[in-house]
Amino acid sequence: MKILITGALGHIGSYVAENIYKIKKIKETILIDNLKSNGPNSLYNLNKKSKLSFYIRDLNNKKSLNDFKNIDYLIHCASMTNAEKSFEREKEMTQNNLNCLKTVINFCKSKKVKLIHISSTSVYGKQTDLVDETCEKKYLKPQSPYAKIKLIEENLLKKEKKLKYTTFRFGTIAGVSKGIRFHTAVNKFCFNAALNKNITVYKTALHQYRPYLSLSDAFKVFKFCIEKNFFKNDIFNALSGNFTVNQILKKIKKFKRKIKITFVKSEIMNQLSYHVNNTKLNNAGLKLNANLEKDIENILNLFKYLKQ
């Protein structure tokens, strides 16, 4: 079997590329990226057990995938993802993310490729109760342009009747990869802690819940989907657990006792508190339970030789 990974040099894509050999039915992997967010370092020293090739492609070009043949699966990781920056770059992010998905959809339909689509639990927005995939559209409250775009993506896919796909609403990603980014909460907090910088916490967010997903669990999702042929034309939440910001800070303190915290106001994060249920995915046969503390330790260890 042959797989194509878009955004293959990014935070999630690079982790998948490095571990794809663990999915035994995958014999060949095509990696594509436009090199705009990450450099080629994500390609260094990939596992020799994998048969990998890399191409520079921009999915805004509708024909960018047309020359690839005999692809069985596509994991779509290519996306502009910084929710906070999405307020400043809403038009650019909307055009980019939707154009890229449309290119992927058209390719998958024409070549009969099964698609794994990544959405975000941020589509739920502020919620007072435990929320799951049955939450009606009118009760979804995405707070950032990024989250609103993800909801549009989901609705685009729902209209596709000749496409086999599954959408996974990922919790906020945490963990180390070659394409690691530091704009997501856990990674950013760890980065600031490691450098003895202030950890910025939004004033009302200390005891609010957010869903998080370890990179190792994200890979388990992809592995499960491919090995079990889990293409249901449906949406599934995927998270390692729900934690408050305060709980995350306590986990960081286990490895870095003295951390500096600054409380600030924010246009987006003040409004966000949501506790997400992933029973639907559990019942389908996949239980996610990665230890977020291990991710925190691994991130901090990236900087362990810096003089404090």
C-alpha positions in Angstrom: 0.0 0.0 0.0 1.1 3.5 -0.8 0.4 6.7 1.3 0.7 10.4 0.6 1.3 12.8 3.5 0.6 16.5 2.9 2.3 19.1 5.2 4.9 16.3 5.8 7.5 18.6 7.4 5.2 20.2 10.0 4.6 19.3 13.6 2.3 16.4 13.0 3.4 15.4 9.5 7.1 15.0 10.5 6.1 12.8 13.4 4.1 10.6 11.0 6.9 10.5 8.5 9.3 9.3 11.1 7.0 6.6 12.4 5.2 5.5 9.2 7.3 2.2 9.1 5.2 1.0 12.1 2.2 0.7 9.9 3.1 -2.6 8.3 0.7 -2.4 5.3 2.4 0.8 4.1 5.2 -0.1 1.7 5.8 3.3 0.2 5.3 6.9 1.4 5.2 10.1 -0.5 5.9 13.3 1.5 4.9 16.7 0.2 5.4 20.2 1.7 5.6 23.7 0.4 8.6 24.5 2.7 6.9 27.8 3.8 6.6 26.9 7.5 9.4 24.4 8.0 12.8 23.7 6.5 14.1 20.4 5.2 15.5 19.4 8.6 12.4 17.3 9.1 13.8 15.0 6.4 17.1 14.4 8.1 17.8 10.8 9.2 14.4 9.3 8.6 14.0 5.6 9.4 15.7 3.4 6.8 12.9 0.9 7.2 10.6 3.3 5.3 10.5 3.7 1.6 10.2 7.5 1.4 10.3 10.2 -1.2 9.8 13.9 -0.9 8.4 16.6 -3.3 8.0 20.3 -2.9 4.4 21.1 -3.8 1.9 23.9 -3.1 -1.6 22.6 -2.7 -3.0 26.0 -3.7 -2.1 24.8 -7.2 -5.1 22.6 -8.2 -2.9 20.4 -10.3 -0.2 19.9 -7.7 -1.1 16.2 -7.0 -2.1 15.1 -10.5 1.1 13.3 -11.3 1.0 10.9 -8.3 -0.3 7.5 -9.1 -1.4 4.4 -7.2 -2.0 6.2 -3.9 -4.2 4.3 -1.5 -4.3 6.7 1.5 -3.8 10.4 2.1 -3.2 12.0 5.4 -3.9 15.7 5.1 -1.7 17.6 7.5 -1.0 20.7 5.4 -2.7 23.7 7.0 -2.0 27.1 8.5 -2.7 26.3 12.2 -1.9 29.2 14.6 -5.3 30.0 16.1 -4.2 33.2 17.7 -2.5 34.5 14.6 -5.6 33.7 12.6 -7.2 37.0 13.6 -4.4 38.9 11.8 -4.3 36.5 8.8 -7.9 35.4 8.5 -8.3 36.0 4.7 -5.0 34.4 3.9 -5.7 31.4 6.2 -9.2 30.9 4.8 -8.0 30.9 1.2 -5.0 28.7 1.9 -6.7 26.1 4.0 -9.8 25.7 1.9 -8.0 25.8 -1.4 -5.6 23.1 -0.1 -8.5 20.9 1.1 -10.3 21.3 -2.3 -7.2 20.2 -4.1 -6.9 17.1 -1.8 -10.6 16.3 -2.2 -10.5 16.4 -6.0 -7.4 14.3 -6.1 -8.8 11.7 -3.7 -12.1 11.5 -5.7 -10.5 11.2 -9.1 -7.9 8.6 -7.9 -10.1 6.7 -5.4 -7.8 7.6 -2.5 -9.0 7.2 1.1 -8.6 10.4 3.1 -7.8 11.1 6.7 -8.8 14.7 7.5 -7.6 16.6 10.6 -10.1 19.0 12.2 -9.9 20.5 15.6 -11.8 20.3 18.9 -11.7 24.1 18.8 -14.8 24.0 16.6 -16.8 23.4 19.9 -15.7 26.8 21.3 -16.9 27.8 24.8 -19.1 25.0 26.3 -20.5 24.6 29.8 -21.1 20.8 29.6 -19.1 17.8 28.4 -19.4 17.9 24.7 -19.2 15.2 22.0 -19.7 14.7 18.2 -23.5 14.8 18.6 -23.3 18.6 19.4 -25.6 20.2 16.9 -24.2 22.8 14.5 -26.2 25.6 16.1 -24.4 24.9 19.4 -20.9 24.9 18.0 -19.2 28.1 19.0 -15.8 28.4 17.3 -14.0 31.4 18.7 -11.2 32.0 16.2 -11.0 32.2 12.4 -8.9 29.0 12.5 -11.7 27.1 14.3 -14.4 28.5 11.9 -12.3 27.4 8.9 -12.1 23.9 10.4 -15.9 23.8 10.6 -16.2 24.9 7.0 -13.8 22.1 6.0 -15.9 19.5 7.9 -19.0 20.8 6.1 -17.3 20.6 2.7 -16.5 16.9 3.3 -20.0 16.1 4.4 -21.2 17.0 1.0 -18.9 14.5 -0.7 -20.7 11.3 -1.6 -18.0 9.7 -3.8 -15.2 10.0 -1.3 -14.1 7.7 1.5 -12.8 9.7 4.5 -12.8 10.1 8.2 -12.4 13.4 10.0 -10.7 13.5 13.4 -11.2 16.5 15.7 -7.8 16.7 17.3 -7.2 18.2 20.7 -4.4 20.7 21.1 -1.2 18.9 20.0 1.6 18.3 22.5 4.9 16.6 22.0 8.3 16.6 20.2 8.8 16.1 16.5 11.4 17.2 14.0 8.9 19.9 12.8 8.0 20.9 16.3 6.2 24.2 16.7 5.8 26.3 19.9 2.5 28.2 19.4 0.4 25.5 21.0 -0.2 25.7 24.7 1.8 22.9 26.2 4.8 23.3 23.8 4.8 27.1 24.3 4.6 26.8 28.1 7.5 24.3 28.2 9.6 26.5 25.8 9.1 29.5 28.1 9.8 27.5 31.2 13.0 26.0 29.8 14.3 29.5 28.9 13.2 31.0 32.2 10.8 33.3 30.4 7.4 34.3 31.6 4.6 31.8 30.9 1.7 33.8 29.6 -1.7 32.7 31.0 -4.9 34.3 29.9 -6.5 35.8 33.0 -9.7 33.8 33.1 -8.2 30.6 31.7 -6.3 29.1 34.7 -9.1 26.7 35.7 -10.7 26.2 32.3 -10.6 22.8 30.6 -9.0 22.2 27.2 -8.6 18.9 25.3 -5.0 17.9 24.5 -3.6 15.2 22.2 -0.1 13.7 22.4 1.7 13.3 19.1 2.1 9.6 20.0 -1.7 9.3 20.3 -2.2 11.3 17.0 -0.1 8.7 15.3 -2.1 5.9 16.9 -5.2 7.5 15.3 -3.7 7.3 11.8 -2.4 3.8 12.4 -5.8 2.6 13.6 -7.6 4.2 10.7 -5.4 2.6 8.1 -5.0 -0.8 9.7 -8.7 -1.2 10.4 -9.9 0.5 7.2 -11.7 2.9 9.4 -13.2 5.3 6.7 -16.7 6.1 8.0 -17.5 9.4 6.3 -17.9 10.6 9.9 -16.4 12.8 12.6 -14.5 11.5 15.7 -13.0 13.4 18.6 -9.4 12.4 19.4 -7.7 13.5 22.6 -5.4 12.1 25.2 -7.3 13.9 28.0 -8.9 17.1 29.2 -6.8 19.3 31.5 -7.0 22.8 33.0 -4.2 25.2 32.4 -3.4 25.0 36.1 -3.0 21.2 35.8 -0.7 21.6 32.8 1.4 24.1 34.8 1.6 21.6 37.7 2.9 18.9 35.4 5.6 21.3 34.1 6.6 22.1 37.7 7.4 18.4 38.3 10.4 18.9 36.0 11.0 22.6 36.3 10.2 23.8 39.8 10.5 27.5 39.4 8.4 28.9 36.6 7.3 32.5 36.0 3.7 33.2 35.2 2.2 36.4 33.8 -1.6 36.9 33.6 -2.9 38.8 30.5 -6.1 39.5 28.6 -6.7 38.0 25.2 -9.3 38.4 22.5 -9.6 34.6 22.0 -8.5 32.5 24.8 -10.5 34.3 27.5 -13.6 32.9 25.9 -12.5 29.3 25.6 -13.4 26.5 28.0 -14.5 23.1 26.8 -14.4 19.6 28.1 -14.5 17.0 25.2 -15.7 13.4 25.3 -14.0 10.8 23.0 -16.2 7.8 23.9 -17.2 7.5 20.3 -13.7 6.7 19.2 -13.2 4.4 22.3 -16.3 2.5 21.3 -14.9 2.1 17.8 -11.9 0.3 19.3 -9.3 2.9 19.8 -8.4 4.1 23.3 -6.0 7.1 23.6 -4.2 7.5 26.9 -0.7 8.8 26.3 1.0 10.4 29.3 1.2 14.1 28.7 3.8 14.4 31.4 6.2 12.4 29.2 5.6 14.9 26.3 6.4 17.7 28.7 9.6 16.1 29.9 10.7 15.4 26.3 10.1 19.1 25.3 12.0 20.4 28.3 14.8 18.0 27.6 15.3 19.6 24.2 16.8 22.6 26.2 18.4 20.7 29.1 22.0 21.8 28.2 21.2 25.5 28.1 22.9 27.4 30.9 20.2 28.7 33.3 
